[in-house]
Amino acid sequence: MTVRAPRPLARLLPGLALLCAALTAQAAAPAYPDAANSDPVKLGWMVGSPPPADKQIRFADGSYFRFPQLRWTVSHFRELMPTVGVSRGVGAPGKLQYALRNDIDALTFTPTGASQPMTWQDSLAANYTDGIVVLHKGRVVYERYFGSLTPTGQHGAMSVTKSFVGTLAALLAAEGKLDPARKVADYVPELAKSGFGDATVRQLMDMTTGIRFSENYADPNAEVWQHANAGNPLPKPAGYQGPQSYYEFLPTIHGEGKHGEAFGYRTANTDALGWVIARASGKSVPQLMSEKIWQKLGAEQDAYMTVDSTGTAFAGGGLNTGLRDLARFGEMLRNNGTYNGQQIVPAAAVADIRKGGDKAAFAKAGYSQLPGWSYRNMWWVSHNPHGAFMARGVHGQALYIDPTAQMVIARYASYPVASNKAIDPTSLPAYHALALHLMGKR
Amino acid sequence: MTVRAPRPLARLLPGLALLCAALTAQAAAPAYPDAANSDPVKLGWMVGSPPPADKQIRFADGSYFRFPQLRWTVSHFRELMPTVGVSRGVGAPGKLQYALRNDIDALTFTPTGASQPMTWQDSLAANYTDGIVVLHKGRVVYERYFGSLTPTGQHGAMSVTKSFVGTLAALLAAEGKLDPARKVADYVPELAKSGFGDATVRQLMDMTTGIRFSENYADPNAEVWQHANAGNPLPKPAGYQGPQSYYEFLPTIHGEGKHGEAFGYRTANTDALGWVIARASGKSVPQLMSEKIWQKLGAEQDAYMTVDSTGTAFAGGGLNTGLRDLARFGEMLRNNGTYNGQQIVPAAAVADIRKGGDKAAFAKAGYSQLPGWSYRNMWWVSHNPHGAFMARGVHGQALYIDPTAQMVIARYASYPVASNKAIDPTSLPAYHALALHLMGKR
């Protein structure tokens, strides 16, 4: 069985521009091996001392982000590039309560746009799931690992990182240490002349800035490539004249359109927000994340973030965590910021995430698979009857919080296509079906 | 105050060959700022978003291993290069018992070759100590942190790594999974034609192989530079024709002299031993270290190792750990392999370390500051009346175990000079004085 990719969305990485251009130009979408046939353990990536040449995955040659190599990479980023730790501290982890259920695998749902139902169990392979944990009323009711991910391993959170950064910003705002109404340039003077300069911090947090940031991967001059090249920790190639780091790149971004009118999902906003946070708090994003969240959660593993050549963490997508710890973070938000016996994020900050953002601004971005949703503090808010909200990252990373069903789902995946448009149809209806099931409504 | 460097021993890293050659050629040794004036926190390395240009430390330009930048680097290796985790698992750490004493700082000892006594407290600054923990009868009696190291941070163990690797080999031998009497080539056929091929694994473990491995840093063709260049995780420079990884480099080492006759401290032996271990166990050194040692110790932090561009860990010096966890490892060995409620390393393996190696072979290496010592299973054995044995790494990394005094000292440091010859005079007599003090003998 193979999966047809609707339209491959290339990843933020140097050296793949030509490949991406080629893929985009192709009339027929490429076929990918399915989950079983792309299982990184079965394929034997990086096994052996040394691994055989055709089983090696390296950073410099770009092989780490090809599929199916990607299925190994997502659990091994630190072995490929420099990273900074997000310490959990050194105490005992918080105890996770278990109440495992055996009635979930057989649960059925109908994927978006499909005519036939699918079982929950089948959805895991369809989604190239690497690991999934479901909490109900704070207890683990379901937990599975596949491929390269293990309970003691870590996995790239991709853009789920953004929701951590947005939560930190909302937390600082609730604590009175960051004023969302102020201009970005008030916190980061280096951004004054950039497209971000006269935007408010709030517009950054909700991604409604008007900036010129092309994600056209077929265009080698697109800002998305400049961003990737600037943040690449390897020495720049001879003749490279561009920015050397995230903080050299961000000031080069131009304005385009008006701030505050439309949602525009652009990763550079989160890196700019990370910069604002660093200036407002006097601490880097990973330091602040450790102090304000990770140490308090009772995390069982340190997390880490990838860094550029100057040591700046990739706020837009560089976080890696253990799966259970991601679930702990979700459970804390479900409980209005309280977890592990303490108020970790102010309830006001969580309320501000859950109430969501400007639906009209969101609608302008044309996410047809997310009708009626909004984006607030770097969270995706469904506004469904359950008040569900999500952190979402490419290739299927997801943290889904359903307050009504008292349910949290943490999922790491390595879907061959970056865009969640491809994976939502077998994910979002499954999550809602499970919510209803746990509530005893079906 | 400044410290005169007797003879700078350059570090294993590319790009510094010229600098090292210059230093070696200098008639007068350079002066270094003392501990207070080289304090990495006071100097503000890598503080700010971004840090000012003159406060940045980078891998690619070699600044990370210059002094005093080195004092920051030793606690931040993972931010500069790719690493692989040594998981502690996800359970609760073992509880360290505390019985802090306030009579240690005033303890005096006479440094080797000195006429005046020095206090223990003064020795910490003299040694550029980053952190030190002393266990007596299993309880922490003394603990201090300086510079960039914190209780939740990690520090480069440098060649203390070798003693972990040697312990793993001794453990596999005690378990019957590795035969020290067999030839290296029996385990790693790729080494058959190299200088290692007809050496026994025992000779590798005790560093009595006869191999050509120059550590003359002034010679750009010295094997020590080939080793460093091969293991450098960055892409090789244009025109580079040499080996691409540790496992490509090791087979190129030639034989020189007879095996088994003289101790010769050459890092390549440990990397070759790591390879043997990987083949004998089917697991990489960091995997095996996690399973056999780290998870069982009740470590409070994951450790990690630096890796080359193919993901192979630097067995000769790439380990980084929390200071208390290093002390736990020492305490386990003091207790004949038992710790945290279980036999972690077979008692026979610990006994084989403690009994030491060939003193005559050791004497040939000319370590005048270590008279009567020997080297066994990658441990330095004092054969003093207390039966003390040590793990030692450049720039002052040390794990000192005194079974008679029931004392373990774990010290991380960033002494400006690599060679322990410079730091031993204010360290070894201090350790023995503390042992006697804790025994109530002075």
Chai-1 contact restraints between the chains, C-beta under 6 A:
chainA,res_idxA,chainB,res_idxB,connection_type,confidence,min_distance_angstrom,max_distance_angstrom,comment,restraint_id
A,M46,B,G311,contact,1.0,0.0,6.0,A-B,restraint_1
A,S49,B,A278,contact,1.0,0.0,6.0,A-B,restraint_2
A,P50,B,Y247,contact,1.0,0.0,6.0,A-B,restraint_3
A,P50,B,T310,contact,1.0,0.0,6.0,A-B,restraint_4
A,Q56,B,T310,contact,1.0,0.0,6.0,A-B,restraint_5
A,A60,B,P235,contact,1.0,0.0,6.0,A-B,restraint_6
A,R78,B,T83,contact,1.0,0.0,6.0,A-B,restraint_7
A,E79,B,P82,contact,1.0,0.0,6.0,A-B,restraint_8
A,E79,B,V84,contact,1.0,0.0,6.0,A-B,restraint_9
A,E79,B,V307,contact,1.0,0.0,6.0,A-B,restraint_10
A,E79,B,G311,contact,1.0,0.0,6.0,A-B,restraint_11
A,L80,B,P82,contact,1.0,0.0,6.0,A-B,restraint_12
A,M81,B,P82,contact,1.0,0.0,6.0,A-B,restraint_13
A,P82,B,E79,contact,1.0,0.0,6.0,A-B,restraint_14
A,P82,B,L80,contact,1.0,0.0,6.0,A-B,restraint_15
A,P82,B,M81,contact,1.0,0.0,6.0,A-B,restraint_16
A,T83,B,R78,contact,1.0,0.0,6.0,A-B,restraint_17
A,V84,B,E79,contact,1.0,0.0,6.0,A-B,restraint_18
A,S87,B,T152,contact,1.0,0.0,6.0,A-B,restraint_19
A,G89,B,T152,contact,1.0,0.0,6.0,A-B,restraint_20
A,V90,B,T152,contact,1.0,0.0,6.0,A-B,restraint_21
A,V90,B,E300,contact,1.0,0.0,6.0,A-B,restraint_22
A,A92,B,A92,contact,1.0,0.0,6.0,A-B,restraint_23
A,T152,B,S87,contact,1.0,0.0,6.0,A-B,restraint_24
A,T152,B,G89,contact,1.0,0.0,6.0,A-B,restraint_25
A,T152,B,V90,contact,1.0,0.0,6.0,A-B,restraint_26
A,P235,B,A60,contact,1.0,0.0,6.0,A-B,restraint_27
A,Y247,B,P50,contact,1.0,0.0,6.0,A-B,restraint_28
A,A278,B,S49,contact,1.0,0.0,6.0,A-B,restraint_29
A,E300,B,V90,contact,1.0,0.0,6.0,A-B,restraint_30
A,V307,B,E79,contact,1.0,0.0,6.0,A-B,restraint_31
A,T310,B,P50,contact,1.0,0.0,6.0,A-B,restraint_32
A,T310,B,Q56,contact,1.0,0.0,6.0,A-B,restraint_33
A,G311,B,M46,contact,1.0,0.0,6.0,A-B,restraint_34
A,G311,B,E79,contact,1.0,0.0,6.0,A-B,restraint_35
